[in-house]
Every structure is written in C-alpha cells, then in structure tokens.
Amino acid sequence: MRIGFLGAGNMGGAILRGYFPQARHNHHQLLAFDPDRDKLEELVELTELTPCASQEELAACCDAVVVIAEDGKVTIEVRDRGIGV
C-alpha cells in the first residue's frame, strides 16, 4: 500500500517518524509532500519516505492520503482542485 502524507512539518513529521517502523514491517511505501523542502528532505533521510514534488503528484500515486495541515489552507486547495483526497 502506498500511503501519502500531505504535510510533513512538526505534526506530520512526528507522525511519520512514529509510523515508519510499522509501515516498513507491513511493506507500506510512505510518500509525502510539504512546501518546506528542508523539513521534507530531513524526513527522507530519517524514514526513507519518497518525496513528492506537489500535492497533485502525491494524491495521484497513493492508495490513501493523510492530510496534516495547520491552518486548513492545503486541505482547501486540494478539495477545490478536485484532486480526490
């Protein structure tokens, strides 16, 4: 299963770091997008997740997407673009 995380900041990063061992055990692939590329790259090094270049790319290639957005702006953009998350 390919699980995407839309938002990899403080909260998303904590969830990804905590879930990574279980995901690896269950053979799930983790993908993520965050506008802050530095935070995303830090998580790539720690968890071996696959970074996505955009929220559209993330939504298109995942079986499930977890949305973790502080102010809801990202969620609204995804909904308004009809991405299907």
CORTA-V894920 format. One record per backbone hydrogen bond with DSSP energy under -0.5 kcal/mol. NH is the residue of the N-H (numbers start at 1). CO is the residue of the C=O. E is the energy in kcal/mol with one decimal. If there is no record, write none. Layout:
# CORTA-V894920
{{NH/CO/E} {NH/CO/E}}
This chain:
# CORTA-V894920
{{3/1/-0.6} {3/29/-2.8} {4/2/-0.5} {4/64/-3.1} {5/31/-1.9} {6/4/-0.5} {6/66/-2.9} {7/5/-1.1} {7/33/-2.5} {13/9/-2.5} {14/10/-1.6} {15/11/-2.3} {16/12/-2.7} {17/13/-2.6} {18/14/-2.0} {19/15/-2.5} {20/16/-2.0} {23/19/-2.5} {24/20/-2.6} {25/21/-2.1} {26/22/-2.1} {27/24/-1.3} {28/23/-3.0} {29/1/-2.6} {30/28/-0.5} {31/3/-2.5} {32/50/-1.9} {33/5/-2.2} {37/35/-1.3} {40/36/-1.9} {41/37/-2.7} {42/38/-2.0} {43/39/-1.8} {44/40/-2.0} {45/41/-1.9} {46/42/-1.6} {47/43/-2.8} {48/44/-1.8} {49/43/-0.5} {50/30/-2.8} {51/49/-0.6} {52/32/-2.6} {58/54/-1.9} {59/55/-2.4} {60/56/-2.2} {61/57/-1.4} {61/58/-0.5} {62/58/-0.6} {62/59/-0.6} {63/2/-2.4} {64/2/-1.5} {66/4/-3.3} {67/65/-0.6} {68/6/-2.8} {68/66/-0.6} {76/72/-2.4} {77/73/-2.4} {78/74/-2.4} {79/75/-2.5} {80/76/-3.0} {81/77/-1.7} {82/79/-1.3} {83/78/-1.9}}
